[in-house]
């Protein structure tokens, strides 16, 4: 039995200073660019936002491309002076970030 990647769905809501993107599905090679495009569009359209919150509870698999996109979003939010939060991370995402040495990029003070 072959397991096919789960299509990525994004739901974006926001206020004047906070944008929340709910992520549902796999953050993988086939879909990760959708999240990068959405986060970039929000940062561009709302240059004054203080927080970008990625709601991660419904994330499925995350591969190296998904991790790369999260790191790219981290760099873009830092450059924009926006704080990035990975809310409601499932244990498997926290474990991936820990194993790859990137957890501190998302949990360090000032992030």
C-alpha positions as CSV (number, residue, x, y, z in Angstrom):
1,X,0.0,0.0,0.0
2,X,1.4,3.4,-1.0
3,X,0.7,6.4,1.1
4,X,0.3,9.5,-1.0
5,X,1.3,13.0,0.4
6,X,-1.5,14.9,2.0
7,X,-2.4,18.1,0.1
8,X,-1.4,21.2,2.0
9,X,-4.2,23.6,3.0
10,X,-3.5,27.0,4.4
11,X,-6.0,29.2,6.2
12,X,-4.9,32.7,6.8
13,X,-6.4,35.2,9.3
14,X,-5.1,38.4,10.7
15,X,-5.3,41.7,12.4
16,X,-3.4,44.9,11.9
17,X,-0.3,43.5,13.8
18,X,-0.7,39.7,13.7
19,X,-1.1,37.1,11.0
20,X,-2.0,33.5,11.7
21,X,-1.6,30.8,9.1
22,X,-3.2,27.4,10.0
23,X,-1.3,24.6,8.2
24,X,-3.1,21.4,7.4
25,X,-1.4,18.5,5.6
26,X,2.1,17.6,4.6
27,X,4.9,20.2,4.5
28,X,6.9,18.5,1.9
29,X,8.8,18.9,-1.4
30,X,5.5,18.9,-3.4
31,X,3.7,21.5,-1.2
32,X,6.1,23.5,1.0
33,X,6.4,26.4,-1.5
34,X,2.7,27.2,-0.9
35,X,3.5,28.1,2.7
36,X,6.5,30.1,1.7
37,X,4.5,32.0,-0.9
38,X,1.7,32.7,1.6
39,X,4.0,33.9,4.4
40,X,6.0,36.0,1.9
41,X,2.8,37.6,0.5
42,X,1.5,38.4,4.0
43,X,4.9,40.0,5.0
44,X,4.8,42.0,1.8
45,X,1.1,43.1,2.1
46,X,1.3,43.9,5.8
47,X,4.7,45.5,6.4
48,X,3.8,46.5,9.9
49,X,2.9,43.1,11.3
50,X,4.6,42.3,14.6
51,X,3.8,38.5,14.7
52,X,3.5,35.7,12.2
53,X,2.0,32.7,13.9
54,X,2.1,29.4,12.1
55,X,-0.5,27.1,13.6
56,X,1.2,23.6,13.3
57,X,-1.2,21.2,15.1
58,X,-2.5,19.7,11.8
59,X,0.9,19.4,10.0
60,X,1.5,15.9,8.7
61,X,4.9,14.9,7.4
62,X,7.7,17.5,7.2
63,X,10.6,16.7,4.9
64,X,13.9,18.5,4.2
65,X,12.1,21.0,1.9
66,X,9.5,21.7,4.6
67,X,12.2,22.3,7.1
68,X,14.0,24.6,4.6
69,X,10.9,26.6,4.1
70,X,10.4,27.1,7.8
71,X,14.0,28.3,8.1
72,X,13.4,30.7,5.1
73,X,10.3,32.1,6.7
74,X,12.3,32.6,9.9
75,X,14.9,34.6,8.0
76,X,12.3,36.7,6.2
77,X,10.4,37.5,9.4
78,X,13.6,38.4,11.2
79,X,14.5,40.7,8.3
80,X,11.1,42.3,8.5
81,X,11.3,42.8,12.3
82,X,8.4,40.3,12.7
83,X,8.4,37.7,15.4
84,X,7.7,34.1,14.2
85,X,5.9,31.6,16.3
86,X,5.3,27.9,15.6
87,X,2.2,27.4,17.6
88,X,0.9,24.0,18.8
89,X,3.8,22.0,17.3
90,X,3.2,18.3,17.2
91,X,5.9,16.2,19.0
92,X,7.2,14.9,15.7
93,X,7.9,18.4,14.4
94,X,9.6,19.4,17.6
95,X,11.7,16.2,17.4
96,X,12.7,17.0,13.8
97,X,13.7,20.5,14.7
98,X,15.7,19.1,17.7
99,X,17.4,16.4,15.6
100,X,18.4,18.8,12.9
101,X,19.8,21.4,15.4
102,X,17.2,24.0,14.3
103,X,14.9,24.0,17.3
104,X,16.7,27.0,18.9
105,X,16.0,29.0,15.7
106,X,12.3,28.8,16.5
107,X,12.3,28.8,20.3
108,X,15.2,31.2,21.3
109,X,14.3,34.3,23.2
110,X,13.7,37.2,20.9
111,X,12.2,34.8,18.2
